[in-house]
C-alpha cells in the first residue's frame, strides 16, 4: 500500500504597489533531515483521519499556521505520485491563503528554515518537477479565479 501524505500550498498576497499575480508568495519549508529539500507543509495521514484534517494538522505542526489563519481555496487539489526509498507515495495538496500576510511562521524541529517566494523562486527551491508543476497549477488556478472576479 502506498504511503499517503496531505498538505497545503500556503500563499499570501502582498499589499502595496505590486500588481497581481506578482503579489503572490508561496510558503516553502526546508527539512532539517536528509537532503534538506524544500516543500510545502505536509505529512502522513494518521489512522482514522481524513485527508483535509491531516493537511490542517500538519500545517499547524510544521509551520504553526492553524485553520483559523488559513482560507482554503475552493476547486483546487493536486495529487502527486512518486517513490520514497522504493515505496510508492501519494501526496494530496490543497491551496490555502494566509488570511493575514504578516502572520509569523513557527517551524517544528522537522524543518530548519522557511521562505516566502514568488512562483519562479519557489519552483527553483522545490527542485522536483511534479512539485514545480503543482505550484504552477496553483498559480494558474489563482489567476483564473482573479479573472472571473473582474
C-alpha positions in Angstrom: 0.0 0.0 0.0 1.2 3.5 -0.9 2.3 5.9 1.8 -0.2 8.8 1.9 0.5 12.4 2.9 -1.5 15.6 2.8 -0.7 19.2 3.0 -1.3 22.8 1.8 0.3 25.0 -0.7 0.1 28.1 1.5 0.3 31.5 -0.1 0.0 35.1 0.9 -0.9 38.2 -1.1 1.4 41.2 -0.6 -0.3 44.5 -0.2 1.0 47.7 -1.9 2.1 48.6 -5.3 2.9 45.1 -6.7 0.3 44.2 -9.3 -1.3 40.7 -9.3 -0.2 38.0 -9.9 3.3 39.1 -8.8 1.9 39.9 -5.4 1.6 36.2 -4.5 4.2 34.4 -2.4 4.3 30.7 -1.6 5.5 29.2 1.7 8.2 26.5 1.5 9.8 24.8 4.4 13.3 23.3 4.4 13.7 19.9 6.0 16.2 19.5 8.8 16.9 15.9 7.7 18.1 14.2 4.5 19.0 16.5 1.6 17.3 19.5 3.2 14.8 19.7 0.4 12.1 22.4 0.3 8.4 21.6 0.3 5.1 23.0 1.4 3.9 21.8 4.8 2.6 18.2 4.6 2.7 14.9 6.5 1.4 11.4 6.8 -2.3 10.6 7.4 -2.9 9.2 10.9 -5.2 6.1 11.2 -8.9 7.2 11.1 -8.0 10.7 10.0 -9.4 12.2 6.8 -7.1 13.9 4.2 -8.1 17.5 4.8 -7.8 17.1 8.6 -4.3 15.7 8.0 -3.4 18.7 5.9 -4.6 21.1 8.6 -2.9 19.3 11.4 0.4 19.0 9.6 0.4 22.7 8.6 -0.2 23.6 12.2 2.5 21.2 13.4 5.1 22.2 10.8 4.5 25.9 10.3 2.4 27.0 13.3 -0.5 28.0 11.0 -3.9 26.8 12.1 -7.3 26.6 10.4 -8.2 30.0 11.8 -5.3 31.6 9.9 -6.0 29.9 6.6 -8.7 30.3 3.9 -8.9 27.1 1.9 -9.4 27.9 -1.8 -12.2 26.0 -3.5 -11.7 23.9 -6.5 -8.0 23.1 -6.2 -6.5 19.8 -5.1 -3.4 18.1 -6.7 -2.3 14.6 -6.3 1.4 13.7 -6.7 2.7 10.1 -7.0 6.4 9.2 -6.5 8.6 6.7 -4.8 10.4 7.1 -1.5 13.1 4.5 -0.7 11.5 2.1 -3.2 7.9 2.5 -1.8 5.1 4.3 -3.6 3.9 7.6 -2.0 1.0 9.8 -2.8 0.6 13.4 -1.7 -2.5 15.5 -1.8 -2.1 19.3 -1.8 -4.9 21.8 -1.3 -4.4 25.5 -1.7 -4.8 27.9 1.2 -4.4 31.6 1.6 -2.9 33.1 4.7 -5.6 35.4 5.9 -3.1 37.9 7.4 0.1 38.2 5.3 2.0 39.3 8.4 1.3 36.1 10.4 4.5 34.6 11.7 5.6 31.1 10.7 6.7 28.9 13.7 8.8 25.9 12.5 8.8 22.5 14.1 12.0 20.6 14.6 11.4 18.8 11.3 12.4 22.0 9.5 15.4 24.3 9.7 14.2 27.2 7.6 11.3 28.6 5.7 10.9 31.1 2.8 8.1 33.0 1.2 8.9 33.0 -2.5 7.3 34.2 -5.7 6.4 31.5 -8.2 9.7 31.1 -10.1 11.8 31.3 -7.0 9.5 28.8 -5.3 9.9 26.4 -8.3 13.7 26.8 -8.1 13.6 25.9 -4.4 11.2 23.0 -5.0 13.6 21.2 -7.4 11.2 18.3 -8.2 9.3 18.6 -11.4 6.0 17.3 -10.0 6.1 19.9 -7.2 7.0 22.6 -9.6 4.1 21.7 -11.8 1.8 21.7 -8.7 3.0 25.2 -7.8 2.4 26.4 -11.3 -1.1 24.8 -11.4 -1.9 26.6 -8.1 -0.8 29.9 -9.6 -2.9 29.4 -12.7 -5.9 28.5 -10.5 -5.5 31.8 -8.7 -5.1 33.7 -11.9 -8.3 32.1 -13.3 -10.2 33.0 -10.1 -8.9 36.6 -10.3 -10.0 36.9 -13.9 -13.5 35.6 -13.0 -13.8 38.4 -10.4 -13.2 41.1 -12.9 
